[in-house]
């Protein structure tokens, strides 16, 4: 019995690793993807990003999900354009969503929509680390 359990745990671990890194993996079964199954990447400015899942939905759209943390006082990423759509869910803190020559503040529970081709950035403007989840859909996500 213990061997079966260990084998099952190993299969689940491999499955999570494959789904998190393989953009061609078909996400065909409902399941939970652990937030901390993949190691965090720390950028030069101290921002943290962790891939949660990456693959193709049964309806054909490519999707990638990552969780990010921006510490207080860190430099934001440069304004950049994307070739996919994004939904960003703010979990903690306050961020400024700079886009299309304007800025909008977002806080816990708010959802930011970033349309394909939008030049944008998200920057921490609060007093605590900004934590948010990015769901990227379609476009260049299939690469």
C-alpha positions in Angstrom: 0.0 0.0 0.0 2.8 2.4 0.9 4.5 1.8 -2.5 1.2 2.6 -4.3 0.9 5.9 -2.4 4.5 6.8 -3.2 3.9 6.0 -6.8 0.8 8.1 -6.9 2.6 11.0 -5.3 5.4 10.7 -7.8 2.9 10.7 -10.7 1.1 13.8 -9.4 4.5 15.6 -8.9 5.5 14.8 -12.5 2.1 15.9 -13.8 2.3 19.2 -12.0 5.8 19.8 -13.4 4.8 18.9 -16.9 1.7 21.2 -16.8 3.6 24.1 -15.2 6.3 24.1 -17.8 4.9 22.5 -21.0 2.8 25.1 -23.0 1.5 22.3 -25.2 0.1 20.2 -22.3 -3.7 19.8 -22.7 -5.5 20.7 -19.5 -8.2 18.1 -19.8 -9.1 17.3 -16.2 -10.3 19.4 -13.3 -7.8 19.7 -10.5 -6.0 21.9 -8.1 -2.6 23.4 -9.0 -0.5 24.1 -6.0 0.8 27.7 -5.8 4.2 26.6 -4.6 4.8 23.5 -6.7 7.3 25.5 -8.8 10.2 27.5 -7.4 9.9 31.3 -7.4 12.0 33.3 -9.8 13.5 36.5 -8.3 14.2 39.3 -10.7 17.1 41.8 -10.3 14.8 44.4 -8.7 13.4 41.9 -6.1 10.1 41.1 -7.7 9.1 37.4 -7.4 7.2 35.4 -10.0 6.1 31.8 -9.8 4.6 29.8 -12.7 1.5 27.9 -11.5 0.2 26.3 -14.7 0.8 26.5 -18.4 -1.0 24.6 -21.2 -3.9 24.5 -23.6 -7.6 24.5 -22.5 -9.9 21.9 -24.0 -11.6 24.8 -26.0 -8.2 25.4 -27.7 -6.9 28.6 -26.0 -3.4 28.6 -24.6 -3.2 29.7 -21.0 -0.5 30.5 -18.5 -1.0 31.4 -14.8 1.7 33.0 -12.6 1.7 34.5 -9.2 3.7 37.6 -8.6 4.9 39.6 -5.5 6.2 43.2 -5.8 7.9 44.3 -2.6 7.4 47.9 -1.4 9.7 50.3 -3.0 10.9 48.1 -5.9 11.2 49.5 -9.3 8.4 48.2 -11.6 9.0 46.5 -14.8 9.2 48.8 -17.8 6.1 49.6 -19.9 5.7 46.7 -22.3 3.2 45.4 -24.9 1.8 41.9 -24.8 0.6 39.7 -27.6 -2.1 37.9 -25.6 -4.9 38.9 -23.2 -4.4 39.0 -19.4 -6.6 39.1 -16.3 -4.7 40.2 -13.2 -6.4 39.5 -9.8 -5.0 41.6 -7.0 -4.7 39.5 -3.8 -3.0 41.9 -1.4 -1.7 45.5 -1.5 -2.4 48.3 -3.9 -1.1 48.6 -7.4 -1.2 51.2 -10.1 -2.1 49.9 -13.6 -0.4 52.1 -16.1 -1.7 51.7 -19.6 -2.6 53.6 -22.7 -1.3 56.9 -21.2 -3.5 56.6 -18.1 -3.2 55.1 -14.6 -5.8 53.2 -12.5 -5.4 52.1 -8.9 -6.4 48.5 -8.0 -6.6 46.8 -4.6 -7.5 43.4 -3.1 -10.2 41.6 -5.1 -10.0 44.0 -8.0 -9.5 42.5 -11.5 -7.4 44.2 -14.2 -8.0 43.4 -17.8 -5.1 43.8 -20.2 -6.2 43.6 -23.8 -3.9 42.1 -26.5 -1.4 44.7 -27.7 -1.7 47.0 -24.6 1.4 48.8 -23.5 1.3 48.5 -19.7 2.8 47.8 -16.4 1.7 47.1 -12.8 3.5 48.8 -10.0 3.2 48.6 -6.2 2.0 51.9 -4.8 1.0 50.6 -1.3 2.7 50.1 2.0 2.8 46.3 1.9 4.0 43.8 -0.8 1.7 43.7 -3.7 0.5 40.2 -4.5 -1.4 39.3 -7.6 -2.2 36.4 -10.0 -1.9 36.8 -13.8 -3.9 34.7 -16.1 -2.6 35.0 -19.7 -4.8 33.7 -22.5 -4.2 33.1 -26.2 -1.9 34.9 -28.5 1.8 34.3 -27.9 1.0 32.0 -24.9 1.2 29.0 -27.3 5.0 29.6 -27.8 
